[in-house]
Amino acid sequence: MITNFLNYLQYEKRSSIHTVSAYENDLKQFNQFCLNHLGVNEEDFDSTQVKFDTVRAWVVQLIDNKITPRSVNRKIASINAYYKFLLQKELIAELPTKKLKALKLSKRLPSFVKQQEIDHLFNPSIFAENKYPDRDRLIIELLYGTGIRLSELINIQVADINFANNTLKVLGKRNKERLIPLHQELIESLKSFIAIQNKSEAAYLITTPKHNKAYPSMIQKIVKTYLSKVSSSEKKSPHVLRHTFATHLLNNGAELNAIKDLLGHSNLAATQIYTHNSISRLKKIFNKTHPKS
């Protein structure tokens, strides 16, 4: 039934490949735990017969193994989604996960790169020493200049760029399309890169040296290399540039709803994490400038 569930996620729910893969891994881990916990062979195991006590024991083991609460909650969500699928198919009478509660999470503020570090990052000398400076710079420019996700970046085709109205079309989570405005400097970089690389409209914008589609670890390595040159922040990932895009917009007066739409968030709650960084900045300004502070 796991295969049917994964097909349902991919083809009916239109979940991303990464989401389907995460669900698959969580379900495999849970099944292995059930085999050990119940003392049965794989041939004799029936996931529809699992009870709450077994699910609870699994969560306890995850906590004992020092799995972070955020990861535990994701695994709980995976198992809960699977059993809701079985309930919908009338293969079980009730959810074994019904009494399960998510673990409390400490608030985690998004990491971002400071404005002066970003300014230094786009100094031509930063990219000059590397083998593919134009490609690498464009990757950084796109991530910081648009706030797109890593998965959205590697799927951009030349045809997705509209030079007539200076917008970029990206395919986000759950296959939701959105248009993102492009600033003039990024437009010029894109035009120059496409012309130099002689790319057709059907081609992927960012590719490997052998002209294959880029892959996540390649982009992650490139971003980490360049952020390491300018930032002392512990986290140096493509998502940090997404956080930086949102934080800098908010600090410069952008409305939260506009940032939500640019990021492709489905609700405002996901975007509100950036207000914490903005409030910290306002406090510093207040303490420096208010006569009574």
Secondary structure, DSSP 8 states (H G I E B T S, - for coil): -HHHHHHIIIIIS---HHHHHHHHHHHHHHHHHHHHHHT--GGG--GGG--HHHHHHHHHHHHHTT--HHHHHHHHHHHHHHHHHHHHTTS-SS-TTTT---------------HHHHHHHT-HHHHHTSS-HHHHHHHHHHHHHH---HHHHHT-BGGGEETTTTEEEEE-GGG-EEEEE--HHHHHHHHHHHHHHT--TTSBSSB-TTS-B--HHHHHHHHHHHHHHH---S--SHHHHHHHHHHHHHHTT--HHHHHHHHT-SSHHHHTTHHHHHHHHHHHHHHHH-TT-
